[in-house]
C-alpha cells in the first residue's frame, strides 16, 4: 500500500481543491457557488471550505442546482 493510499483525505476543501476535485477552474467553482449551482460551503474562521462528501454527492446527483436538492 502506498503512502497516498494510507494518508487520510481532508474532509474540507478550499476553493482550489474543490475545483480540482470537480475538474473545473477555481473561478468556475466560485461562479457555481454564487449562482447556487454547487453544494453550500462552510465558513471556518476566515476560510470558505467545501465538504468533500457533499461535492461527491452533488456530482453523483448530476450537479443539480441547490434549490433542487443539493446537500
Residue, then its C-alpha position, 0 to 999 in steps of 0.5 A: x500500500x502506498x503512502x497516498x493510499x494510507x494518508x487520510x483525505x481532508x474532509x474540507x476543501x478550499x476553493x482550489x481543491x474543490x475545483x480540482x476535485x470537480x475538474x473545473x477552474x477555481x473561478x468556475x467553482x466560485x461562479x457555481x457557488x454564487x449562482x447556487x449551482x454547487x453544494x453550500x460551503x462552510x465558513x471556518x474562521x476566515x476560510x470558505x471550505x467545501x465538504x468533500x462528501x457533499x461535492x461527491x454527492x452533488x456530482x453523483x446527483x448530476x450537479x443539480x442546482x441547490x434549490x433542487x436538492x443539493x446537500 
